[in-house]
Amino acid sequence: MNFADSDPALRPLLDRLLSPADRERVEPALHELGELAAGELDRLAATADAHPPRLRQYGPDGQRIDEVDHHPAYDQMAQLAFARFGLAAMSHRPGVLGWPAPAPHVVKFGLSYVFVQAEFGLACPLSMTDSAARILRMFAPDEFAAEIAALTASDMEDLATGAMLMTEKQGGTDVGRTATEATDHGTHWTLRGHKWFASNVSADIILTLARVPGQGEGTRGLGMFLVPRLLPDGSRNSYRIDRLKDKLGSRSMASGEVTLDDAFAVPVGELTNGFRQMAEMLNVSRLSNAMRAAALMRRAVLESVEHTRRRPVFGKALFDQPLMRATLLPMITDAEAALGLVLESAARLDDSDAGDQTARSLIRVLTPLAKYTVCKQARGVTGEAMEIRGGNGYIEDWVNPRLLRDAHLGSIWEGSSNVIALDVLRCMRRESAHQAVAETYASRLHDMADPGVRPFAEVLLAHWKSMLDRGEHLLSTSPAEQEAGIGVYADALARTTMASLLLEQAAHEIANGLGHRKLLVAGTYLHRLLRPASALPTAALEQLDRIADGGDVPPEAARAVLDLLEGGAHVHG
């Protein structure tokens, strides 16, 4: 088993989104990581999940040490992630995996997607280390050159991992209620306060928000500070890890409560920009959340397909039972749609970092859209996969309980679903983000000329017009009605975007001689989007083997789905 080789969607997406040189360069790492994820890494992840980290607050001499002990399996996984594959470093510096320049975000998210199919918990420290380096490079590159070098090291002896401390008891969602106070001592600053939920709690470099005297109330009064684990003289900084959280999922990684007791801190960038800088860090972390959710969906799909093929029921494989096929098909198409949206967002992040302002506006809304819908989908797909495995799916000897536990995390961390939906609404109010999304993906649909693809594009273009009308109507209602309705609209906007991306990928694969499989996937997803109450297309159910494994399907199968779309009397608005 190789998680990369068994995925029919991943490589064709990378073919389209990467330059030929980058695509060739990533292939050896993709194959190696796919094999590790399906074997050694998967075994290490199971061991680390069963043996969570432990906090040692005091040393033998009674001195406070606040050390977190991880199981050796976790340390081995960290070596693979940070050192062997450089997942936290590759988008910041050249040389990782042979890249002559920093690797594209598409490469990083593509490889991370394979890694997370085996190990979810470590992806949080990876993401925060990556994001911390990004923020320091963006806002204070000269002042924190040494810290950036440590955060992007690929040698474990030189590596510093990062963390982001935001949540306080009284101020989780409402960051403006942050109470941690910063004090300027002339030569340095200190912070005093309590952080309620700190993941990768033993990180070497912490970025956090604190209230700056005289700077105002709410988020305006918050500055960003870097809190090192060790002081310049090598002694411990004065903050305490009070306890570790006993979490439902992500159990291999340490999350805890932290008391900042006049902790030494260094301002990052302009103190008046603290919240804006943290929002930049949050946005990248949110995209990482969506990537992890897509990875969990893919692993759940793979487990379900493999199980049902091996499980005979009433004289034939469970996979071949009609109702099971109708259960598996939506799972597969949802997983592929999620991966497409994540990698599309990564590509737009690459464009944004290169100075494309249109891409910057687009990634600003694509990120919350992806986090909102993909993370919710992962909860359903992993739950369905648990049920498919039956009683064994509920037993900790199998991977399904871990997938289900971890899937619930994405909808909570870095902003719960309601917070994320309101962020989409904010983008719509301020920047007409729904118009930007519709114009971007509708224009790409207009360019599709393949005679097999074009009719699907016409159907989807009509739906984009409906989505624009719905968005304008939503904005015309009262603020309370907007807030009440944005969740449903954000989900529909995300799914319509995913349908467009699936169709775009289908056109690419047909043009490059890869056949009509993706068109059948795209058509099936579009059918589910527009006719959610209708039975699934028979043509897709009959071709489930090739949809699950890859390979060409008859063009007539996709045409049969189109006939259903064009012949139906009701289109879901």
C-alpha positions in Angstrom: 0.0 0.0 0.0 1.2 3.5 -0.9 -1.2 6.4 0.0 0.0 8.5 -2.9 -0.1 5.7 -5.4 -3.6 4.6 -4.4 -5.0 8.2 -4.7 -6.5 8.7 -8.2 -7.0 12.4 -7.8 -3.7 13.7 -6.3 -1.1 13.3 -9.1 -3.4 14.7 -11.9 -4.1 17.8 -9.8 -0.3 18.3 -9.2 0.2 17.9 -13.0 -2.1 20.8 -13.6 -1.1 23.1 -10.8 2.7 22.7 -10.8 5.3 23.7 -13.4 6.8 20.7 -15.2 10.1 21.2 -13.2 8.3 21.3 -9.8 6.1 18.3 -10.7 9.2 16.2 -11.6 11.0 17.4 -8.5 8.2 16.4 -6.1 7.6 12.9 -7.5 10.4 11.0 -5.5 9.3 12.6 -2.2 5.6 12.0 -3.0 6.3 8.3 -3.6 8.5 7.9 -0.6 6.1 9.7 1.7 3.2 7.8 0.4 4.9 4.5 1.2 5.9 5.7 4.7 2.4 7.0 5.5 0.9 3.7 4.6 3.5 1.8 6.7 6.0 3.0 9.2 4.4 6.4 9.8 1.0 4.9 10.3 2.3 2.5 12.9 4.2 5.3 14.7 1.0 7.4 14.7 -1.0 4.7 16.3 1.6 4.2 19.0 1.9 8.0 19.7 -1.9 8.3 19.9 -2.1 5.5 22.4 0.7 7.1 24.6 -0.1 10.9 24.9 2.5 13.3 26.1 3.1 13.9 29.8 3.9 17.0 31.7 6.7 17.1 34.3 6.4 20.4 36.2 9.2 19.8 38.6 12.7 18.3 38.5 14.2 16.0 41.1 15.5 19.0 43.0 12.1 20.6 43.2 12.9 23.3 40.7 10.2 24.2 38.2 11.0 22.7 34.7 7.7 22.4 32.9 9.0 19.7 30.5 6.7 17.8 28.1 7.7 14.2 27.5 6.6 12.7 24.2 6.6 9.1 23.3 9.6 8.1 21.1 7.2 7.4 18.3 6.2 11.1 18.3 9.8 12.1 18.1 10.4 9.8 15.2 7.4 11.2 13.4 8.8 14.8 14.1 12.1 13.8 12.5 10.3 12.6 9.4 8.1 15.7 9.1 10.5 18.5 10.0 13.9 17.0 8.9 13.4 14.3 6.3 10.7 16.1 4.3 11.1 19.7 5.6 7.3 20.3 5.6 7.6 23.4 7.9 10.6 24.8 6.1 10.1 24.2 2.4 8.0 27.3 1.6 10.6 29.6 3.3 14.0 28.6 2.1 15.8 26.9 -0.8 17.4 23.5 -0.6 14.6 21.5 0.9 14.1 18.3 -1.1 16.3 19.7 -3.8 14.2 22.9 -4.6 16.5 25.7 -5.9 14.1 28.2 -4.3 11.4 28.0 -1.6 8.9 25.3 -2.7 5.4 26.3 -3.8 2.6 26.0 -1.3 1.0 23.5 -3.6 3.9 21.2 -3.0 3.9 21.7 0.7 0.1 21.1 1.0 0.2 18.2 -1.4 2.9 16.4 0.6 1.3 17.3 4.0 -2.0 15.9 2.8 -0.3 12.5 2.3 1.5 12.8 5.7 -1.7 13.6 7.6 -3.5 10.5 6.2 -1.3 8.7 8.8 -0.6 11.3 11.5 -2.9 14.2 12.3 -1.6 15.5 15.6 1.9 16.5 14.5 0.4 18.6 11.7 -0.5 21.3 14.2 3.1 22.0 15.3 4.1 21.8 11.7 1.5 24.4 10.7 2.3 26.7 13.6 6.0 26.5 13.0 5.5 27.2 9.3 3.1 30.1 10.1 5.3 31.6 12.7 8.2 31.8 10.3 5.9 33.3 7.7 4.7 36.1 10.1 8.3 36.9 11.2 9.4 37.1 7.6 6.5 39.3 6.6 6.7 41.8 9.5 10.1 41.7 11.1 12.6 39.8 9.0 15.8 41.6 10.0 15.0 41.7 13.7 14.2 38.0 13.9 16.6 36.5 11.4 17.9 34.0 13.9 14.4 32.9 14.9 13.4 32.5 11.3 16.5 30.4 10.7 15.6 28.2 13.6 12.0 27.8 12.7 13.0 26.8 9.1 15.8 24.4 10.1 15.7 20.9 8.7 18.2 19.6 11.3 16.5 18.6 14.5 19.4 19.9 16.7 18.9 23.4 15.2 15.1 23.3 14.9 12.8 25.6 16.9 9.1 24.8 16.8 6.5 27.5 16.9 3.2 28.0 18.7 0.4 30.5 18.7 -1.3 31.6 21.9 -4.6 33.3 21.5 -7.4 31.7 23.5 -8.2 33.0 27.0 -11.0 32.0 29.3 -13.0 35.1 28.7 -11.8 35.7 25.1 -11.9 32.8 22.7 -14.0 33.8 19.8 -14.0 37.4 21.0 -10.3 38.1 20.7 -10.9 41.8 21.6 -11.5 40.6 25.2 -7.9 39.4 25.6 -6.7 40.4 29.0 -3.0 39.6 29.0 -1.1 42.8 29.7 2.2 43.9 28.2 4.6 46.1 30.2 7.4 48.1 28.6 10.6 48.1 30.7 12.6 50.1 28.2 15.1 47.4 27.4 12.5 44.7 27.1 8.8 43.9 27.6 7.1 41.4 29.9 3.7 39.8 29.7 1.3 38.8 32.4 -1.8 36.7 31.8 -3.3 33.3 31.3 -3.8 31.5 28.0 -6.4 28.8 28.2 -5.6 26.6 25.2 -2.1 26.4 23.9 -1.2 23.7 21.4 2.4 22.6 20.9 2.7 24.0 24.4 6.4 23.2 24.8 7.3 25.2 21.6 10.5 27.1 21.5 9.0 30.2 20.0 5.6 31.5 20.9 3.7 34.3 19.1 0.9 35.8 21.2 -1.3 38.9 21.6 -1.2 41.1 24.7 -2.8 44.4 25.6 -0.5 47.4 25.1 -1.1 50.3 27.6 -2.7 53.4 26.1 -3.4 51.7 22.7 -7.2 51.4 23.1 -9.8 48.8 23.7 -10.8 45.8 21.7 -8.5 44.4 19.1 -7.0 47.8 18.5 -5.3 47.6 21.8 -3.5 44.3 21.0 0.1 44.0 20.0 1.9 40.9 18.9 4.8 39.6 20.9 7.4 36.8 20.6 7.9 34.8 23.8 10.9 32.5 23.7 11.0 29.4 25.8 14.6 30.2 26.8 16.0 33.6 27.7 19.1 35.0 26.0 21.2 33.6 28.9 19.8 30.1 28.4 17.6 30.1 31.5 13.8 29.3 31.4 11.5 32.1 30.6 9.0 32.9 33.4 5.8 31.3 32.2 4.3 28.1 33.5 2.6 25.2 31.9 -0.2 24.6 34.4 -1.6 21.3 32.9 -2.1 19.5 29.7 -5.5 19.2 28.1 -7.1 15.7 27.9 -8.3 16.1 24.3 -10.8 14.0 22.4 -8.4 13.9 19.4 -5.0 15.0 18.3 -3.8 13.1 21.3 -0.2 12.7 20.2 0.4 16.4 20.5 0.6 18.4 23.7 -2.0 21.2 24.3 -2.1 22.9 27.7 -2.8 26.0 29.8 -0.1 28.6 30.2 0.3 31.3 32.8 2.6 34.2 31.7 4.2 35.4 34.9 6.0 38.6 33.8 7.4 36.5 30.9 10.1 38.1 28.8 8.7 39.1 25.4 9.8 41.0 22.2 7.4 43.0 20.1 6.8 41.8 16.6 6.4 44.5 13.9 4.3 47.6 14.7 2.4 47.0 18.0 -0.7 48.7 16.6 -0.8 45.9 13.9 -0.9 43.0 16.3 -4.3 41.7 15.5 -3.8 42.1 11.8 -0.6 40.2 12.0 -2.2 37.4 14.0 -5.1 37.3 11.4 -2.5 36.6 8.7 -1.2 33.7 10.8 -4.7 32.5 11.4 -5.6 32.5 7.7 -2.7 30.2 6.8 -3.5 27.9 9.7 -7.1 27.7 8.7 -6.1 26.5 5.2 -3.9 23.9 6.9 -7.0 22.8 8.9 -8.9 22.3 5.6 -6.0 20.3 4.2 -6.0 18.1 7.2 -9.7 17.5 6.9 -9.3 16.6 3.3 -6.6 14.1 4.3 -8.8 12.5 6.9 -11.6 12.2 4.3 -9.2 10.5 1.9 -8.0 8.0 4.5 -11.6 7.3 5.5 -12.5 6.6 1.9 -9.5 4.4 1.4 -10.3 2.4 4.5 -13.9 2.0 3.4 -13.1 0.9 -0.1 -10.5 -1.6 1.0 -12.8 -3.0 3.7 -15.9 -3.4 1.6 -13.9 -5.2 -1.1 -12.6 -7.7 1.4 -15.9 -8.2 3.2 -18.3 -10.8 1.7 -22.0 -10.2 2.5 -24.8 -12.4 1.2 -22.6 -14.1 -1.4 -20.7 -11.1 -2.8 -18.4 -8.4 -1.8 -19.9 -5.6 0.3 -18.4 -3.1 -2.2 -20.7 -4.6 -4.9 -23.9 -4.2 -2.9 -26.0 -1.4 -4.5 -26.7 0.4 -1.2 -23.1 0.3 -0.2 -22.1 1.8 -3.6 -24.6 4.6 -3.0 -22.9 5.2 0.4 -19.3 5.2 -1.0 -19.9 7.3 -4.0 -20.7 10.6 -2.2 -17.7 10.0 0.2 -15.3 9.6 -2.8 -16.6 12.7 -4.6 -16.6 14.8 -1.4 -13.0 13.8 -0.7 -11.9 14.7 -4.3 -13.7 18.0 -4.2 -12.1 18.9 -0.9 -8.6 18.1 -2.2 -9.2 20.2 -5.3 -10.3 23.2 -3.2 -7.3 22.9 -0.9 -4.7 22.8 -3.7 -6.5 25.5 -5.6 -6.3 27.7 -2.5 -2.6 26.8 -2.1 -2.0 27.9 -5.7 -3.7 31.2 -5.2 -1.6 31.7 -2.0 1.5 31.2 -4.2 0.2 33.9 -6.6 -0.7 36.2 -3.7 2.8 35.9 -2.2 4.2 36.7 -5.7 2.3 40.0 -5.5 -1.0 39.2 -7.3 -3.6 41.4 -5.6 -6.5 39.7 -7.2 -5.2 36.4 -5.8 -4.7 38.0 -2.4 -8.4 39.0 -2.3 -9.4 35.6 -3.5 -7.4 33.6 -1.0 -8.8 35.8 1.7 -12.3 34.3 1.2 -11.3 30.8 -0.2 -9.6 30.0 3.1 -12.7 30.4 5.3 -14.8 28.8 2.7 -12.6 25.7 2.6 -12.3 25.5 6.4 -16.0 25.9 6.9 -17.2 23.3 4.4 -14.3 20.8 4.2 -14.0 20.4 7.9 -17.7 19.8 8.3 -17.6 17.3 5.5 -14.8 15.4 7.2 -16.9 14.8 10.3 -19.6 13.2 8.1 -17.2 11.1 5.9 -15.2 9.7 8.9 -18.4 8.9 10.7 -19.7 7.1 7.7 -16.5 5.2 7.3 -16.7 4.1 10.9 -20.2 2.7 10.3 -19.1 1.0 7.1 -16.6 -1.0 9.1 -19.3 -2.0 11.6 -18.4 -3.0 15.1 -14.6 -3.0 14.3 -15.0 0.6 13.2 -15.8 1.5 16.8 -12.8 -0.4 18.2 -9.5 1.4 19.0 -7.6 -1.4 17.3 -8.6 0.1 14.0 -7.9 3.6 12.6 -11.5 4.8 12.4 -12.0 6.1 15.9 -8.8 8.2 15.6 -10.0 9.6 12.2 -13.4 10.5 13.7 -11.9 12.1 16.8 -9.4 14.1 14.8 -12.1 15.2 12.2 -14.0 17.1 14.8 -11.0 19.3 15.6 -10.9 21.1 12.2 -14.3 22.7 12.8 -13.2 24.1 16.2 -9.6 25.2 16.2 -8.6 28.5 14.5 -12.3 29.5 14.7 -15.4 27.4 15.0 -17.7 27.0 12.1 -19.9 30.0 13.1 -16.9 32.2 13.5 -15.7 31.2 10.1 -19.0 31.7 8.4 -19.2 35.2 9.9 -15.7 35.8 8.4 -17.1 34.9 5.0 -19.9 37.4 5.6 -17.3 40.0 6.5 -15.5 39.4 3.2 -18.8 39.8 1.4 -19.8 43.0 3.1 -16.4 44.7 2.7 -15.1 43.3 -0.6 -18.1 41.7 -2.4 -16.2 38.4 -2.1 -19.0 36.3 -3.4 -18.9 38.4 -6.7 -15.1 37.9 -6.9 -15.4 34.1 -6.4 -18.3 33.8 -8.9 -16.5 36.0 -11.5 -13.2 34.0 -11.1 -14.7 30.5 -11.5 -17.4 31.5 -14.0 -14.8 33.0 -16.3 -12.8 29.8 -16.2 -16.0 27.8 -17.0 -16.5 30.1 -20.0 -13.1 29.0 -21.4 -14.0 25.3 -21.4 -14.4 24.2 -25.1 -14.3 20.4 -25.0 -17.7 19.2 -26.4 -18.1 16.7 -23.5 -17.3 19.3 -20.8 -19.0 22.4 -22.3 -22.6 21.3 -21.5 -21.7 20.7 -17.8 -20.1 24.1 -17.8 -23.3 25.7 -19.1 -25.4 24.1 -16.3 -22.9 25.3 -13.7 -22.8 28.8 -15.1 -26.5 29.1 -14.6 -26.1 28.0 -11.0 -23.3 30.6 -10.5 -25.9 33.2 -11.6 -28.3 31.8 -9.0 -25.5 32.0 -6.4 -24.8 35.6 -7.1 -28.5 36.5 -6.8 -28.7 34.6 -3.5 -25.6 36.5 -2.2 -27.0 39.9 -3.2 -30.4 39.0 -1.6 -28.6 38.0 1.6 -26.8 41.3 1.8 -30.0 43.2 1.3 -31.5 41.7 4.4 -31.1 43.0 8.0 -27.8 42.3 9.8 -29.4 39.7 12.0 -30.9 37.9 8.9 -27.4 38.0 7.2 -25.8 36.4 10.2 -28.5 33.7 10.5 -28.3 32.8 6.8 -24.5 33.0 6.1 -23.8 29.4 7.2 -26.0 27.9 4.5 -24.8 30.4 1.9 -21.1 29.9 2.7 -21.5 26.1 2.4 -23.3 26.5 -1.0 -20.6 28.9 -2.2 -17.9 26.5 -1.3 -19.6 23.6 -2.9 -20.2 25.5 -6.1 -16.6 26.5 -6.2 -15.6 22.8 -5.7 -17.9 21.8 -8.5 -16.2 24.3 -10.8 -12.8 23.0 -9.8 -13.7 19.4 -10.4 -15.0 20.3 -13.9 -11.9 22.3 -14.7 -9.8 19.3 -13.6 -11.9 17.1 -15.8 -11.3 19.3 -18.8 -7.5 19.1 -18.1 -7.5 15.4 -17.8 -9.5 14.8 -21.0 -7.1 17.2 -22.9 -4.1 15.3 -21.6 -5.3 11.9 -22.5 -6.3 10.8 -19.0 -9.9 9.9 -20.0 -13.3 10.8 -18.7 -13.2 9.5 -15.1 -12.9 13.0 -13.6 -15.8 14.2 -15.7 -17.9 11.5 -14.3 -16.8 12.5 -10.8 -17.5 16.2 -11.5 -20.9 15.5 -13.1 -21.9 13.3 -10.1 -20.8 16.1 -7.6 -22.7 18.6 -9.7 -25.8 16.4 -9.7 -25.6 16.1 -5.9 -25.2 19.9 -5.6 -28.2 20.7 -7.9 -30.5 17.8 -7.1 -29.7 16.8 -3.5 -33.0 14.9 -3.1 -32.6 12.8 -6.2 -31.1 9.3 -6.5 -27.5 9.1 -7.4 -26.7 8.7 -11.1 -26.8 5.0 -12.0 -24.0 5.5 -14.5 -21.7 6.6 -11.7 -22.7 3.8 -9.4 -21.9 1.3 -12.2 -18.4 2.8 -12.6 -17.6 2.9 -8.9 -14.5 0.6 -9.3 -12.8 3.0 -11.7 -14.0 6.1 -9.7 -12.4 4.6 -6.6 -9.2 3.3 -8.3 -8.6 5.6 -11.3 -8.7 4.7 -14.9 -10.9 5.7 -17.8 -14.6 5.4 -18.0 -16.8 5.4 -21.1 -17.8 9.0 -22.1 -21.4 7.7 -22.2 -21.3 7.4 -18.4 -20.7 11.2 -18.0 -23.2 11.9 -20.7 -25.9 9.9 -18.8 -25.3 12.2 -15.8 -25.6 15.3 -18.0 -28.9 14.0 -19.3 -30.2 13.8 -15.8 -29.1 17.4 -15.2 -30.6 18.8 -18.4 -33.8 16.8 -18.2 -34.8 17.4 -14.6 -37.6 19.8 -13.8 -36.2 21.1 -10.5 -32.8 22.6 -9.8 -31.9 23.2 -6.1 -31.3 26.9 -5.6 
